[in-house]
Amino acid sequence: MIANNNINNDKAVQLEQLIDFKKLVQPVLKFKWRILTFALLVTALVVFVVLSMTPIYSANSTLLIESEQAKAIGIDEVYGINSGQQEYYLTQFEIIKSRSIAERVFNELDLINHPAFNQPPSLLSQIKSSLNFIPTEMVDSPNDNSAIIKQNLIDGFAKGINVSPVRKTQLVNISYESSDPELAALVSNAIGDTYILSQLEAKLGINQKANVWLGGRLEELRLKLDESEDRLEQFKINNGLVDVEGVTALDAKELERLTDEIALARSRKAQADSFIEVVQKYGTSDVSRLESLPEVTAHPSIQNVKREVILVERKVSELQQIYGPKHPKMIAANAELQSVQKNLSSQIAKLIQGIEEEAQTAARKLANLQQQFNQSKGSFQNLSTIDTDYRRLLREVDTNQQLFESFLARQKETEVTGDFDSPVARFTDRAVVPLKPVKPKKKVIVILAFIASLGLGVVVVLILDALNDTVKTSDDVEKQLSQRALGFIPKAHKKATFDDINFAFFDKDNPIHAESIRTIRTSISLMAMGEQLQTIEVTSSIPNEGKTTTSMNLAFAYAAMEKVLIIDGDLRKSSLGMRFGLPNYQPGLANVLAGTDALENCIVSEVKNNVDVMPAGAIPLNPQELLSSGKFAELLTELKKTYSKIIIDTPPVHAVSDALVISAHCDACVVVVKTAHSRNEAVRLTLAKLNQARGKVLGVILNQFCAKDARYNDDQYSYYQAYGSDYTIKDVTTINPNAVDHKKSA
């Protein structure tokens, strides 16, 4: 049970990781005003287009298609359709929608000269025709242009006709759409009238064709009937037939009687033969065995004699108990017993002789019956052949008679109904001139356009967000980079100057920046708790991610508690000295490592309270060789005696490998990432290089983070509160959940 629960929990976690609805909603909320603006612009454009569209009117008429049409005489078979079947109605619907009906209405109403069909082509039609750059092959004719134009007009006219049956009824609605309401009503009624008239004409034509065809076939059938009757009569005369059916029935009964008698004779002969076979097997002398046969014991005479034998035997048995064998009564009883037994043997012999004679008689009778059956069978077969020929001729006469009578009746029906016009349909409602257009449905189109454009905007935002693989939040740092998010630095105001950005830590009007730097300082201290933390390297993946500004402000935060030195480790493109207003000729790190200046000359003291600066100095030709030499390590050892914190600003990792060389000499390394700018793959590569160089990476700092996006990104963002002051600091978050707010004021 516990294992099953664990499996279910794992599946739930995987599903939650697979579909992060909160992450899907974040970009939508972030760009909600842009999405809404896009939707409103598209809707405004649609409104402009809809207002310029021509209104279309629809007129509707209703026809009742008769399933049981009025007729003088039943003649449904002539038309070849069953009006009771569903296919009949479907066929009528297709006839109403057919091009022949549309073309006939088009010509009768002379619509080719109607203003509605002579309007200039619309802009959409012109665009479609211009896109048709492949010419179509057509048959040459004298009036190509007029025929093509008319054909296109008829095709367009037919598309405007709509036929819709009413379910479970015989009604069908015919509607036509046009920009002219009067034309819509006129066409809707004309289509119904034309359909009814065309069906009546078709029925009349079928009647006429059927009458002509039936008249021709009737004479042929009359001749065939006469010929077949003559052949039947001649056959009866030739064979002397009066009533063939009686003769055949008599012969059939005779054959049936002979068959039954033959079966009975065969059964009797078989019984007698089987008894004789048993007698021959036992012999006629063994009376005791013959006497046990069922055929013998079942005979009445034998049964009477056996009863007498039993009575005498019982008498002899009783006398034996009283008298001796020489007693006169005993002698008389034995004599009587012998007489009875002799009589039994005589009766059995007579019975056997009678059965033998019966077997001979049965055989003779069976032979006679078989002979009579064969003679009757031959006679019956001859008569059956005559009867078969007779019935064939009789069927031919009956068939010809039925065909002749059927065609004669059909011809009379067609003659009677030829002038009877029975309508196949009738109007239940004729179309009236519509007062309101049916399209375009302007409100619906505008609403759908707004919803569709809104959905399109959301989809585009989600797609762009899915394609955006930059680091945007602390959640991205932890999930995508597998690193600890040490904190974030808010994005500066658009009107902020270069100095405002560099020294934002001391800006009393922007306390959010100072609090975020203090939070980063606290996170770094907690990450290095229990270990030495004197030298901190600050680097980035690519230029312009804010590593120098971060180094300066981090130094200002540490300076509130201890002595701090900032070293410009970028010996190729230094900017730290310029930010502090130092001259370009100020000696620095390169001079110390090259041995051209003393250490005390290369350090500028108290640029800020408890903050000293060592600029890059003169840019050397071999900066990496200087940093890789043992002098750099000796310099750091010497500086640790004076400063509690040494912050080294290094070049970007992807630009040069100087930062990798310096990382081996530092107690900690911090990577600065520009929010929504640095790509995940680039930052991962930076972290991999630093780890390969044995640098101790404590985490990542998000720079230029837009505080307004905090509410869209993660619930762990909360408001900073400046303790011991009279103002509230908003829109700042604590990135590292394991870090604590640094409440001590600098």
N, C-alpha and C positions, 0 to 999 in steps of 0.2 A: 504493500500500500504506500509506504514511504517512497519507494522507487518510482511508482506511478505519479505521485504528487510532484516529485522532483522533475520528472520528464515534462509534465504539464507546465510547470513553472518555467522551465527552459524554453519551451515552445512559446509561451506568452512573452518572454523577454525577447526572443528572436523576432516575433511578430511586431513588437513595439519598436525594435530597432529597424525593422524593415520599412514600416510606415510611420513616419514621424509627422503627424498632422500639424503639430505646433510649428515645426520647421517649415512646413508648406505655407502656413498662414503668415509667417513673419515677413517674407518679401511682399506679400499682397498688402499687408497693413503699412509697410514702409512706403510703398509707392501708390497708396490708395488714391491720393489726389491726382496723380498723373493718369492713373487708370480712369478715374471719373472724368477728367478733362478730355481724354481721348474719346470716351464713350459719348460725351456731350457734343463734341465736334462732329463725330460720325453721325449722330442722331440729327444734328442741325442740317448736315448735308443731305441726309435722307429726307428730312422734312421738305427741303427745297426741291428735291427730285419728285417727291410725292405730289406736291402742290402743282407741279407742271405736267402731271400725267393726265391723260384724257379719261373722263369717267366712262365706264362701260355699264350699259343697261342690259337686263336679262328679262325676256318675256317667256312665260311658261303656259303651255296648253296640255290638256290631258285627254288621252284616247282610251277608249274601252275596246279591247280586242275580243271579238266574239269567239267563244270556244265552240258553241253549238249554233252555227249559222242557219238562218232561215232558208229553207229549200222546199221546192215543190215535191220532189221525189228524191229518195236517198241516192246520192251519186258521189259520195266521199271518195270512193276508190278511184274515180277518174282523175282526181287532183293529186293523189299519191301522198297525202299527208294526213296525220291523225291529230285533230285539233284538241284531243284530250291529253296529249303528252306534253311534257315540259319543253321538249325540243321544239315544239311548234311555236311557242311564245318566244323562245330564244331566237328562232329563225326570223320571226316577224320583227324583233328588235333590231337585228342586223340589217334587215331590208330597209327599215326606216333610216338607219345610219349610213346606208350605202351611198356611193358616189353618184350612182345613176339618179337617185331621188334628188340629191343636192344639185346636180347639174340641171335637171329638169326645172327645179324651182328657180335656179339662177337665171335660166333662159326665159322662163315665163314672166318673171318679175323685171326682166331687163336690168339686172343689177350691175351690169358692166358699165352702165351710164349713170349709176347712182353716185351721188357725191361721196358717200362713205367709202366707196371703192376706188375713188380717184384722188385720194389725198397723197401729198408728197411723202416719200419714204422717211421714216424716223431716223434719228441719229444712230440708234442701235442697229437698225437694218443696214444703214450705210456702212457701219463698222464691220458687220458680218459679211457684206458683199465685198468689202475691200480685203478682208482676210481670205476670201475665196480666190486665191491667185492661181489655182490649178483649173484650167478650162475644162468644161464637161462636153463630151461628144454628143451631138444631136443630129437627128435625121434632117437633111436639107429638104425644105419645102418652100413653095412660093410665098407663103405668108408665115414665115418663121416667127417673127417678132409678135404679131398679133395672136398667133396660136399659143405661144409660150406665155404671153401676158394673161390671156384668158384662162389657160390651164392653171397658172399660179393663183389667179383670183378665185377660181372654183375650189382649188385645194384649200386656200385660206378660208373660204366660205364654209366648206365642209367641216373644218376644224372647230368652227364656232358653234356647230350643232351638237347638242348634248341630249342623249336619250337615256333615261333612267327609269327602269321598271319599279313599280311599287310592290314590295314583298307581299307574297301570299294573296295577290289580287290579279285581275286581268287588266289592270290599269297601267299605263305607261306615260311618263311625263316627257314632253318635248320642249326643250328650251333653246333659245338662240341669244347669243350675246353680241351687242353692237353698240357703237357710240351714239347711234340714232335710236331713241326708244320706240318711235313709230315703226321703224324698219324691223326692230326686234320682234314686235308683236305680229307684224305682217308675215315675216318669214316663219315664225313658229306655227301660225295657222296654215300657211301655204304648204308646209312640209306634211302636216296631217292630211290635208285635202289631197295632195299629190299622191301620198301613200295609198289612200283609199281608192282613188281613181285608177292607179296603176294595178292594184290587186283585182279590181273589177274588170279591167281590160285583159289582164292575164287570164282570169276565169273565162271570159267570153272567148278568147282565142283558144283555150284548151277545149271548151265545149265544141267549137267548130271543127277543130282537128279530130276530136274523138268521134264526132258524128260521121265525118268522111271516112275515117279508118274503119269504124264499125260497119258502115254500109258495105265496104269492100269485102270485109271478112265474112259477113253474113251469107252471101251467095256461095262462097267456098264451103262453108259449114253445111249449108243445105244439100249440096251435091254429095258431100261425104256421108251425110246421114242416109240419103237415098241408097247409095252404094252399099253401105253396111247392112241395111235392112234387106236388100235383095240377096246378099250373100247368105244371111241367116235363113231366109225362107228356102233357098235352093238347097242348103245343107240338110234341112229337116225333110225335104222331099226325097233327096238321095238316100237317106238312111232310114226312111220310113218311121220317123219319130213323131209321136203325138205328145207323150208326157215323159220325158227323159228322167225327171226327178223321181217318179213312182217306181220305175224299173230299177234304178240304181238303189233305191231304198230297200226293195224286196230282196235283191241279191245280197245286199249288205247284211240283212237279217238272217238269210239262209247261211251265209258264211259264219256269222256269229254263233248260230245254233250248232252247226257242224263242229266248230271249234270247241264248244263246251262239251259235246258228246265225245269227241276224240279225247279230251282231257280226262273225262270220267272213265272211258274204256281203258286208257293207259294206266290209270290208277288201279283199277280192278285187276288188270293183267299183272301189274307189278306186285300186288299183294299175293296173288295166287302163285306167281313164280317164286317169290321169296319163301312161301310155305313149302312148296315142292322141293326147293333146294335144301331146306332143313330136314325134311323127311328123308331125302336121298342121303343126307349126311349121317343120320341116326340109324336108318334102316327100318323096314316095316315090321320086323320080328320083335324088336325091343319095345313092348307095349308100355312099360313103366316110363321110359324116357319120352315117348310120343305123348303120353298122357299128361306130361308136365308142360307141353307147349301151350302158349297163350291162345293160339288159334283153335286148339283142341278143347281146352278147358272152357273156353268161352262159348262153345256150341251148346244149344239147349238140350239136344238129345244126349250128349255126353254127360252133361250136368245131371240129368235125371237118372241115368244108369249109375253114375258115381254115387248118388245119394242112396240108391239101393244097395250098392256094394258096402257103403259105410254102415248101413243099418244091419246088414247080414253079418258083417265083421263084428259089430258090437254084440249081436245075439250070440255068435259063436264064442266070443270072449266071456260073456256072462255064463253060458252053459259049461264052459271049461272049468269054471270055479265050482260047479255043482256036480257035474257028471264026469265020468271017465271017457276016454276016447272011443270005447266000444259000445257006449250007450246008444240006443236007437235014436234018441233025440240029438245026440251029438253027431251021429253019422248023418242024420238028415240035414242038420245045420251045415255041415261041411259040404254036402252035396249041393245044397242051395247056394252056398258061397261060390263053389266052382262054376255053377250055372250062371250066376250073375257076372262073375269075372270074364267068362267066355263071351257073354253078351256084350260086355264093355269092349273087349278086343274086337268083336265083330262090328260094333258101332264105329270104333276108331278107324277100322279098315274101310268101311263104307264112306266115312267122312273124307278120308284121304283120297279115295277114288273120285268122290264128287268134286273135290277141289281141283283135281287134275283135269277133269272134264270141263270145269268152269274156266280154267286157265286156257284150254284149247278154244273154248267158245269165245272168250274175251279177245284172243289173238285174231280169230277170224272176223269178229265184229270190228276190231280196230283197223284191220286191213280194208274192210268194206267202207268204213267211214273216211279213211284217208283217201280212198279212190274217189268217193263222192266230193270231198273237199277240193281235190285237185281239179275235178271237172268244173265245179262251181267257181273256183278261183279264176280259171282261164276265161270262163264266160264273163265274169265280173270285170276282168282286166280289159277285155275288148269293149265292153260297155262303158268303162271309165274313160277310155280314149275318146270314144264318141262324145261322152258327156263333157270332157275337157274342151274339145273343139267347139262344142255347142255353147258352153258358157263363155268362151273367149269371144265368139261372134256376138253373143248376147251383150257382153260388157262393152264391146265396141259400139253397138247400137245405142246402149244407154249413155255412153260418154258423148257420143256425137249429138244425141238428143239434148243432153244437159247443156253442152256448149252452145248449141243452136238457140235454145230457149233463153240462156243467159245473155247472149249477144243481142238477141231480139229485144229482150227487156231493157238492156242498156241503151240500145239505139232509141227506143221509145222515150227513155228518160232524158237523153240528151236533146231529142227533138222538142220535148215539152219544156225543159229548163233552159233552152238556148237563149231565150229573150228575157229570162228572169234575173234581174240585177240584185243580188243579195250582198250588202256591204259586209266586208270582213271586219270593219271597225267603225266606231262612231265617236264623236266628240262628247265628252262629259263636261269639259270646261274649255272654252276658247280663250286664247291669249288676249290680254288687254294691255294697253300702253303702260309700261312701268313708270312710276313717278320718282323713284329713288335708284341711284346706281348701285350695283352689287359689288363693284370693284373699281378702283383699288380701295381696300379697306385701310384707310389712312392711319387710323389709330392703332390698328393691329400691326401694320408695317413699322410704324414709328416705335412702338413698344418692343417689337421683336428686334429691330435694329439696335435699340439701346441695350437690350439684354445680350444680343450677339456681340456687339462691340465691347461691352463690359466683360463678357466671357473671353473674348479674344485678347483683351488687355491683360486679364489674369493669366491666361495661358502663356502669353509672350513673357510676362514677368517671371513666371515659374520656369520657363525654358531658359531664359537668360540667367536666372539664379542657379539653375542646375548646371549650366555651362560655366558659371563663375566659380573657379577653383581657388580663389584667393582666401586669405585668412581674414575673417570678419569678426569673429567673436572668440571669447575664451573657450567656448565649447569646441570650436574648430581647432584651437591650440591643443586641447587635451585629446580629442578624438582623432584628428587628422595628423597631428605632429607628434602625439604621444609625449608631450612635454607639459610642465607645470606653467600655468599662466600666472606670472608674478604680479601683474596689474596692467593698468592702461593709463595713457596720458591723453587728456581731452584735446580735441581739435581746437586750434586757436580761432579767434574771431577773424572774419574776413578783413576787417580794417586794422588788425594788429600789425605793428611794425616788426622789423627784424629783431630789434632789441627787446620788444615786448615778448617775443617768443622765446628768446634765449634766457631772459631773466624773469620768466612768468612766475617762478617760485616766490618772488618777492612782491608780486602784484596783489595788493590788498583788495582790489576790486574783483579779483578772480581767485578766490580762495579754493575753488575746486581743484585747480592745477596743483597747488601746494599739498592738498590732502591726498591727491592721487600719487604724488611723488613719495610722500611719507608712507603710504600703503605699500608701494614698491620696495621702499627701504626696509619696512618691517618684514615683507615676504622674503627678501634676500637674507635678512638676518635669521629668520626662522629656518630657512632652508639650510643654512650653514651652521646651525646651532650645534655646539660641541666640537666644532672644527675651527681652524684658523681662517680668518677672513680679513686680510689686509689689502690684498691686491685684487681688484675687480676689473675684468676686461669687458668693454662694451663694444659690440660689433653688430653687423647686419649682413644681409645677403647681397644687396645691390646698393648703389649710391642713392642719396636723397630719401632715406627712410627715417632720418631724425636721430641717428645714433649720437652725434656730437651734442645736440640739444639735450638729449637724455643724459649724457655723461655730465654735462654742466649742472643740470637740475638735480641729479642724483648726488653730486658733490655738495650742492647747497643743502640738501636734506641731511646728509651725514655731518656737515659742518656745524649743525646745531648742537652736536654732542661731542665731537672730537675734531682733531686736526686732520685736514684733508688736502691731498695733492692731486691735481689733475694733470695727466701727462698726455700730450698729443702724440699718439703712436703712428699717425699717418704721415710718414716721411715723404710721401709722394704728392699729396694734395692736401696740405695742412690748412686748417681754418680756425683752429681754437684760439690762437693768438689774436687774430683779427677780430673775433667775437668779443674778446676782452679789451680791445682797443690798443693792443701792443703793436709796436712798430715792426716792420718786416725784417729789420736787421737784428731783432732781439735773438740772442743765442738760446739754444734749447737742447733737446734730446740728441739731435744729430751731432751737435758740437761736443757734448759730453762723451758720446761714444767714439767720436773721432779723435778726442783728446785735444781739441783746439781751444777749449775754454774750461774754466773751473766750474765745479758743480754749483757753487753759490751764485755765480754769474748767470747761470742758465735757469734759475728759479725766480719767478716774480712773486713776491710775498704779498699776502693780504689783498688780493684782488677783490675779495669779499671777505667778510668776517670768518676767520679760521679756514680760509681757502687760499692755497697757493697754486700757481700755474707753472708748468714746464712746457713751453711751446715746442714745436718741431724743430725750430732753428733753421739753419741753412740746409736746403734740400740737397742731399748727397747724390752721388752717381750710383752708389751701391747700397741702398737702404736695407735690403734683405740681409746682406752680409753683415752689416752693422748690428742688426737685431739678433742674428744668429750667433754672434760672437759672445764670448764669456763676459765681456764688459757689461752687457745688458743685465745679465743675472747679478753681477757684482753691484751694479747701480741700484737694482731693486733691493738688494740686501742692505745696502747703505741707507736708502731712503726709508726703509721700514723702521729704522732706529728713531727717525724723527716724526714720521706720520703714522697715525693709526689706520687711516684709509688712503689707499692709492688707487685712483680710478684712471684707467688707461683707455683713451679713445683710439680705436684701431680702424684700418681701412676695411671696406666690404670684403667678405670672404671670396665672392665670385670674381672680384676685380683682380686682386693679388692675393698671395699667400702669406702676407706679413702677419695677419691676424692669427694664422695657425701657428706661426713661430712664437708669437707672444703668448698664446694661450697656455703653452707648456710651462711658463714661468708664473702664472697667475693662480690665485687660490680659487677663483670663481670666474665664470664666463656668463655674460648676459647677452641674448640676441634680441635686437630691436626689429620689430616687424611693423611696417606701415599698414594700417588697417584698410581692408578692401583694395589693396594695391599689390602686396607681395603674394606670389603664387605658392601654393602648398608644396609643389615639387621643388621649387627653388629653396624654400626654407628647409625642407627635409634634407636636401643635398648639403646645405650649410651646416646643419646639425651633425650630419654624418661625417663631414670633413673635420669638424671640431672634435668629435669623439675619436676619430681616427688619429688626430694629433694629440690625444690624451688630455684634451681640455675638459675641465669640470664645468659642464653646462648646468646652471641652476634652473633656467627656465627662459620664458619668452615674455617680452614687454610689448604690448600693443600700443603703437603710437598713432596720433592723429585720429583717435577714436571719436566718432560723432555721438555725443551724449544723448542726442534726441532719439537715436536708434536703440537706446538701451531698453526702452519699453517694448520693442518688437522682438528682441533677441532671446533673452533668457530671464527666467524668474529670479535667478540668483543675483541679478543686478538690484541693488537697493540704494537708497539715498544716503549720501554722506551727511553727517550733521556736525557742524563746527561747534565743539564744546567750548564753554567759557566765552562766547561771543554773542553779539546781538543780531546775527543774521543766519539765515538758513541756506545751506548749500544744496542745490538740486542737480539732478541729472548726472550724478557721479556714482559709480558702482564699485563694489569690491569684487575683483576678478577671482582672486584665490580664495576658495572657501576655507582653506586651512589656515589662512593668515588672519591676524587680528588687527583691528584698527589701531593705528598709532595715535594715542590721544594726547601725547605730550606736545605742547606748542613749542615751536622752535624759538 
